[in-house]
Structure formats: C-alpha cells, structure tokens
Amino acid sequence: MAIYAIGDLHLSLNKEKPMNIFGDNWEKHEEKIKENWIETVKDEDLVLMPGDFSWEMHLKDMYNDFEYLNNLPGKKLLLKGNHDYWWTTLAKMREFVKENDFNDIDFLYNNSYEYKDKIIVGTRGWALNDTENGNRMNHREEERLKLSIQDGLKNGENKEMICIMHYPPIKKNTDEVVSSNYVEILKENKVKTCIYGHLHGKAHEEAFEGDYEGIDFKLVSADYLDFKLYKVK
C-alpha cells in the first residue's frame, strides 16, 4: 500500500481548452497521466492531489472530470488550488461525489485524512510576497493549516503526518532559500514531509526540494513530473 502524488492536472473534459499553449509537453497530457497512473497505482493505494485539478467554474459541471479520476485506481484526496473555482463547501463536494457514485474521491479542506498509519494534512497556501493582501491571505491559510493539523492530532499523535499544499511554502530566490510561517508550523508539529504544486514552466526554477529544517519538500506539478506520479511513501 503506497502513497503517490501529482498536482495541477488542469482537466477540462467538458469543453475544449488546449493545454499545449503552455508548451508542447502538455499535448494530450490527460492521456499521459492516465497511462502512467494505471501502470503505477493499485486499488489500495492513495493519491494526493494538491490543487488545480479542473478548469470548471461550478461543481455541477464536474461530472466528466470526476468520472475520469474515479475510474483510475486508488483513493484520491483533492486539495484546493488557485484555479479550482468549482470548489465549494466540504459537505457539498462530498454530497456531489456520493450522489454520482464517485466513491474513490475525497477532499482536504480544514480537515485531515487518515490512511493506514499516516495522517494527511494541508491547506492551499498563498504566494510568498510581502504585500498587504498577500500577508492577509497567508495569515488566513496559516490558520487553516493549524486547523487541519489539530484535526489530524485527534486521529493519533504518534502517527506520521504528511502535508500537502498548492502554493510552495518555501522557494529558491537566486542562491537564497525563502522560508515562511508555514514551515515553522510544520516544524512545531513535527511534520517531516511536505509536497506542493502550482509552479509551471520557468517557475520550476523557484522550486526548493529536499531537506530544510528537517522537512523533506517536493514539487509535484504534473508537467514538472513529466506527467508521471511521484511516490511519497
């Protein structure tokens, strides 16, 4: 039983939205993901998906994108990204997938998710910029991360926590590492693994990966992974 991750699928199965405008590597990307997913993931595995799953604007239009996902092996745990405008309350999303028998899909939103001996926590995050709006948004997201961790602790303080975020909680700036309060929260709660998405194309150069203050960070945007799933644990 393994845990995999892939973010930023940017699906649009209801209407034509060619992703190859972002690069030739995006040509038929959903087929590349599907092929690797079927080869890699078993039914008992968990796949973490840190945001930007679909271009749809409303939950009612999500049937085709969710059907694509539900038909793939494994349990899928989705986190909100900055382009997931269809995202709504946890209750409404769970009701939608239940009504449509998408039984292998769940959501991470101010809550936690228990899988075997692991606890999955996280929040969307926000861009690490020193502006009034950025500071306000990051403060809100920091509180949501704390809520998620607090919920996770109810399921067992001795279980290993894995954090997923959409925006990077840490980045490279030339030769400097730019950290954040998110990292401090993870350190305080002894979280050792953090995966994130959001970065595409040239922005991949900003990605910090590897150990920082005892936490292992990994970028899992689909195009960064060449549309192949990353094994977390």
Residue, then its C-alpha position, 0 to 999 in steps of 0.5 A: m500500500a503506497i502513497y503517490a502524488i501529482g498536482d495541477l492536472h488542469l482537466s477540462l473534459n467538458k469543453e475544449k481548452p488546449m493545454n499545449i499553449f503552455g508548451d508542447n509537453w502538455e499535448k494530450h497530457e490527460e492521456k499521459i497521466k492516465e497511462n502512467w497512473i494505471e501502470t503505477v497505482k493499485d486499488e489500495d493505494l492513495v493519491l494526493m492531489p494538491g490543487d488545480f485539478s479542473w478548469e470548471m467554474h461550478l461543481k455541477d459541471m464536474y461530472n466528466d472530470f470526476e468520472y475520469l479520476n474515479n475510474l483510475p485506481g486508488k483513493k484520491l484526496l483533492l486539495k484546493g488550488n488557485h484555479d479550482y473555482w468549482w470548489t465549494t463547501l466540504a459537505k457539498m463536494r462530498e454530497f456531489v461525489k456520493e450522489n454520482d457514485f464517485n466513491d474513490i474521491d475525497f477532499l482536504y479542506n480544514n480537515s485531515y485524512e487518515y490512511k493506514d498509519k499516516i495522517i494527511v494534512g494541508t491547506r492551499g497556501w498563498a504566494l510568498n510576497d510581502t504585500e498587504n493582501g498577500n500577508r492577509m491571505n497567508h495569515r488566513e491559510e496559516e490558520r487553516l493549516k493549524l486547523s487541519i493539523q489539530d484535526g489530524l492530532k485527534n486521529g493519533e499523535n504518534k502517527e506520521m503526518i504528511c502535508i500537502m499544499h498548492y502554493p510552495p511554502i518555501k522557494k529558491n530566490t537566486d542562491e537564497v532559500v525563502s522560508s515562511n510561517y508555514v514551515e515553522i508550523l510544520k516544524e512545531n508539529k513535527v511534520k517531516t514531509c511536505i509536497y506542493g504544486h502550482l509552479h509551471g514552466k520557468a517557475h520550476e526554477e523557484a522550486f526548493e526540494g529536499d531537506y530544510e529544517g528537517i522537512d523533506f519538500k517536493l514539487v509535484s506539478a504534473d508537467y514538472l513530473d513529466f506527467k508521471l506520479y511521484k511516490v511519497k511513501 
